């Protein structure tokens, strides 16, 4: 059986080579940070390469929508304030723990009218792994949107997103709750005219409410 000989001291890389390799790796990481990561994640493009690659607009959308959703004060708003909710199933009864039980196959339609620059947020009370099929359409112009969820007693600056977009007039799909809490949609009207957003939901949730 042949054992590989250990390298001699002369064959090992010198301290200078190791330092040069480390410096080169740090330089490459810095270049990737400036040209790829900052434009794609934060919309910061000091070199202009991110814009040429189409990464900067993506980062600007992410930061703008996150700032809009997190920065808004989430206080309950009466349904009569530019919004209507049409239930197609009886309201859920709360359980002994204080957390409402979801109603299987519940359906609701929520209509929200947004003035220019106005935002709205509609949330469903859901249990972890509950599923809801949804579809919303904006009439009168496009909106920016952010679909996200908040657990009960969420820590400060917590954010869990399901999807977001800019200048969109519709979206549909299935929302699977990542945890017990409230999950839903944030819209902002960036057009110069009134926009009416109609949201239809169908699935396992306990309550639907407008929180902004």
ChimeraX attribute file (.defattr): number of C-alpha atoms within 10 A of each C-alpha:
attribute: neighborCount
match mode: 1-to-1
recipient: residues
	/A:1	3
	/A:2	4
	/A:3	5
	/A:4	6
	/A:5	6
	/A:6	7
	/A:7	8
	/A:8	7
	/A:9	8
	/A:10	7
	/A:11	8
	/A:12	9
	/A:13	9
	/A:14	11
	/A:15	9
	/A:16	9
	/A:17	11
	/A:18	11
	/A:19	11
	/A:20	12
	/A:21	12
	/A:22	11
	/A:23	12
	/A:24	12
	/A:25	12
	/A:26	12
	/A:27	12
	/A:28	10
	/A:29	11
	/A:30	13
	/A:31	13
	/A:32	12
	/A:33	13
	/A:34	18
	/A:35	21
	/A:36	20
	/A:37	19
	/A:38	18
	/A:39	26
	/A:40	25
	/A:41	17
	/A:42	18
	/A:43	22
	/A:44	21
	/A:45	21
	/A:46	12
	/A:47	12
	/A:48	13
	/A:49	15
	/A:50	23
	/A:51	19
	/A:52	10
	/A:53	13
	/A:54	12
	/A:55	22
	/A:56	25
	/A:57	18
	/A:58	18
	/A:59	20
	/A:60	17
	/A:61	19
	/A:62	20
	/A:63	14
	/A:64	14
	/A:65	21
	/A:66	17
	/A:67	11
	/A:68	16
	/A:69	22
	/A:70	14
	/A:71	10
	/A:72	13
	/A:73	9
	/A:74	13
	/A:75	10
	/A:76	12
	/A:77	16
	/A:78	13
	/A:79	15
	/A:80	9
	/A:81	11
	/A:82	14
	/A:83	20
	/A:84	17
	/A:85	18
	/A:86	12
	/A:87	15
	/A:88	12
	/A:89	12
	/A:90	9
	/A:91	15
	/A:92	15
	/A:93	14
	/A:94	12
	/A:95	10
	/A:96	8
	/A:97	7
	/A:98	8
	/A:99	16
	/A:100	18
	/A:101	20
	/A:102	22
	/A:103	18
	/A:104	16
	/A:105	15
	/A:106	20
	/A:107	21
	/A:108	17
	/A:109	18
	/A:110	20
	/A:111	20
	/A:112	24
	/A:113	21
	/A:114	24
	/A:115	17
	/A:116	15
	/A:117	13
	/A:118	14
	/A:119	21
	/A:120	23
	/A:121	23
	/A:122	23
	/A:123	21
	/A:124	23
	/A:125	24
	/A:126	31
	/A:127	23
	/A:128	12
	/A:129	13
	/A:130	18
	/A:131	19
	/A:132	21
	/A:133	16
	/A:134	19
	/A:135	15
	/A:136	19
	/A:137	20
	/A:138	22
	/A:139	15
	/A:140	17
	/A:141	19
	/A:142	22
	/A:143	26
	/A:144	21
	/A:145	27
	/A:146	22
	/A:147	21
	/A:148	22
	/A:149	25
	/A:150	21
	/A:151	20
	/A:152	11
	/A:153	7
	/A:154	11
	/A:155	9
	/A:156	7
	/A:157	7
	/A:158	10
	/A:159	14
	/A:160	13
	/A:161	15
	/A:162	16
	/A:163	13
	/A:164	19
	/A:165	18
	/A:166	18
	/A:167	14
	/A:168	15
	/A:169	18
	/A:170	17
	/A:171	15
	/A:172	13
	/A:173	11
	/A:174	14
	/A:175	20
	/A:176	18
	/A:177	26
	/A:178	20
	/A:179	17
	/A:180	17
	/A:181	19
	/A:182	22
	/A:183	26
	/A:184	23
	/A:185	22
	/A:186	24
	/A:187	28
	/A:188	24
	/A:189	26
	/A:190	20
	/A:191	18
	/A:192	11
	/A:193	14
	/A:194	17
	/A:195	24
	/A:196	21
	/A:197	24
	/A:198	19
	/A:199	21
	/A:200	17
	/A:201	24
	/A:202	18
	/A:203	21
	/A:204	24
	/A:205	26
	/A:206	21
	/A:207	20
	/A:208	23
	/A:209	20
	/A:210	24
	/A:211	17
	/A:212	18
